[in-house]
Amino acid sequence: MRIIETTGFDMRIAFLDSWLQQVAEGSGTAAAIGGLGRALRAHGHHVARISPLVAWPSNLTLRRLLFNLYVPALLRTLPYDLIVGVDIDGVLVARRVATPYICSIKGVIAEELQHERGQVRRLLWLLSRLERINARQAPIVITTSHYCRVSIQRHYGVPAERIRLVPEGIDLASWPTPLPRHDGQTILCVARQYPRKHIADLIQAFARIRPRFPAARLVIIGDGPEHAHLRNLAHQFALGASCQLLGALPDDTAVKEWYYRADIFCLPSVQEGFGIVFLEAMAAGLPIVATTAAAIPEVVPHGQAGLLVPPADVTALAEALTTLLADPELRRRYGTFGREYVTRFDWMRVAEQFLEVARGR
């Protein structure tokens, strides 16, 4: 068991997290827990992130299940003031450990599985049952959007009065003001490549607009179950060097550099519990093209930070990209608005909201 400790102790908080630990692997959860932890430390609190040892089984699901069997006994020996379990993590803690407990749900698994198929769907169904137990047993559930709150009520039967909203955040200090962009035509997508992200729609839309914008290029960062299919799709459309699927880049710095090189950010996902990548795009001053699905309209103001189109509508997606590629001034205006708008999601502000919930306010 790995426990990452820090100095300072106003409140001693433990985050339970058995999911992917590296943001470079495409884990928004990793980014969220890491960002909130740093902000809470900056507020003077003692924070630990408890996760499985690297030496545990290589199978992610098995590792997560073993972690949850083991962690209650560990926590009974450690002096925390608050324990926060993320999605399925902590499913056995609420009734076995006396420390105050909060269940944090980043993206409702019961919603995510509806967009998957085969073995992945079956696995997510199992995990959704565990997440349901975790949420129903916790005195308080924190989630990131109104969309998630409604989904938790519908799928897991948690009363509304036990659900609190704390959005995801971003460390704006690490995102310098972008230099003015001119007439570049690079479209960037950053995502873990699951079917629900609908990146295939983006490739199809790009193929449609390419004859009008021969200098445009599409850069897709991330890995996942759909990666091979997306490569094949780009090959079928003969996109060549104009469409780059870079896979998972080695570190956050490499990803951030692409945000500053790009001119438009696009993720046509049909299911997002929040979408940290939209905050990153706004922090880099990028106009956004996305969909009206799930929590996205709560994060990206349509007609102000970018353009939102109906989900799974390739024609509308192509039209929105065309609008922005043809109008550098509109891109600049959306980017400027987004850069200002995203300040409300700075991690220090979000940490204050988290602490209000933790203190029962």
C-alpha positions, 0 to 999 in steps of 0.5 A, spaced: 500 500 500 502 506 498 501 512 502 503 519 500 503 524 506 505 531 506 506 536 512 501 541 515 495 539 519 489 543 520 485 537 517 487 530 515 484 528 509 485 521 505 483 520 498 482 513 496 484 512 489 485 505 485 484 508 478 489 510 473 494 514 477 498 518 471 494 523 467 498 521 461 494 515 461 488 519 459 485 519 467 481 525 468 480 522 475 488 522 476 488 530 474 482 532 479 485 528 485 492 531 484 489 538 483 485 538 489 490 535 493 495 540 492 490 546 493 488 543 500 495 543 502 496 550 500 490 551 504 494 548 510 491 541 510 494 534 511 493 530 505 494 523 503 493 519 497 492 512 498 492 507 492 495 500 490 502 498 490 505 497 483 507 490 485 499 488 486 496 485 480 497 488 473 489 487 471 486 494 473 480 491 475 483 485 480 487 490 483 482 495 484 477 490 488 483 487 492 485 494 494 478 495 497 478 489 501 484 491 504 483 498 505 478 498 511 483 495 516 489 499 514 484 506 515 483 503 522 490 504 524 491 511 521 489 518 524 485 521 519 479 526 520 476 525 513 476 519 508 474 521 501 473 514 496 472 516 489 467 512 485 468 504 487 473 506 492 471 505 499 465 501 498 467 497 504 469 503 509 463 507 511 460 501 515 467 499 518 471 505 519 469 510 524 472 516 521 467 521 517 466 519 510 465 522 503 463 518 496 466 522 491 463 520 484 467 524 478 463 520 472 457 516 474 459 509 471 452 507 470 451 512 465 458 511 462 456 503 461 450 505 456 455 508 451 460 501 451 459 494 449 461 487 450 466 485 455 467 493 457 460 494 458 459 488 462 465 490 467 462 497 467 455 494 470 459 490 475 463 497 477 456 501 477 453 496 482 459 497 487 459 505 486 451 504 487 453 501 494 458 506 495 454 512 494 448 509 498 452 508 504 456 514 504 453 520 509 455 525 503 456 524 496 460 529 492 459 530 484 461 535 479 455 537 475 448 537 475 448 532 470 451 527 475 447 529 481 441 527 477 444 521 474 446 519 481 439 520 484 436 516 478 441 510 477 443 509 485 437 512 488 441 517 493 436 522 495 438 529 493 439 532 499 445 528 500 448 530 494 453 536 494 456 539 487 463 541 487 466 542 480 473 540 477 478 545 477 485 547 474 491 550 476 491 556 472 498 558 475 501 553 471 497 555 464 500 562 462 497 567 458 497 564 451 501 569 445 496 571 440 494 566 435 494 568 427 491 564 422 493 557 424 488 551 423 490 546 427 484 542 431 486 539 437 483 533 441 485 530 448 481 524 450 481 517 453 479 513 447 472 510 449 466 509 444 463 515 448 468 520 446 465 519 439 472 521 436 470 517 430 465 523 429 471 528 429 475 524 424 469 524 419 467 531 420 475 533 419 475 529 412 469 533 410 472 540 411 479 538 409 477 540 401 475 547 403 481 547 408 487 544 405 492 547 410 488 544 416 490 538 421 487 534 426 492 532 432 489 527 437 492 525 443 490 519 448 490 512 448 484 507 449 480 501 446 478 505 440 485 507 438 486 502 433 479 503 430 481 511 429 487 509 426 484 505 421 478 510 420 483 516 418 487 511 413 480 509 410 479 517 409 486 518 406 487 523 411 495 522 411 499 527 415 494 531 416 491 527 421 496 525 427 494 520 432 499 521 437 497 516 443 498 517 450 504 522 451 509 521 456 507 527 461 503 533 462 508 538 459 508 535 452 500 535 452 500 542 454 505 544 449 500 542 444 494 546 447 498 552 446 500 550 439 493 549 437 487 553 434 481 550 436 479 544 441 474 539 439 471 533 443 465 531 441 463 526 447 456 524 448 458 523 455 462 527 460 461 527 468 464 534 467 470 534 462 477 537 465 480 538 458 475 543 456 478 547 462 485 546 459 482 548 453 479 555 455 486 556 460 490 555 453 485 560 450 482 555 445 475 556 442 471 549 443 467 545 439 463 540 443 456 537 444 450 539 448 450 532 451 451 530 459 455 536 463 458 539 457 453 545 457 455 546 464 462 547 463 462 550 456 458 556 455 455 556 448 456 562 443 461 565 448 467 560 449 465 555 443 460 552 439 456 546 442 452 541 437 447 536 437 451 529 439 453 524 434 451 529 429 457 529 424 454 534 419 453 539 425 460 538 427 463 539 421 459 546 420 461 548 427 469 547 425 468 550 418 465 556 422 471 557 426 476 555 421 473 561 417 473 566 422 480 567 426 476 573 429 471 569 432 476 564 435 479 570 438 473 572 441 471 565 444 478 564 446 478 570 450 472 569 453 474 562 455 480 564 458 476 569 463 471 564 464 475 559 467 478 563 473 472 560 477 474 553 476 481 555 479 483 549 484 484 554 490 477 556 489 474 549 488 478 547 494 474 552 498 468 549 496 470 542 498 472 544 505 465 547 506 462 541 504 467 537 508 465 541 514 458 540 513 456 547 511 
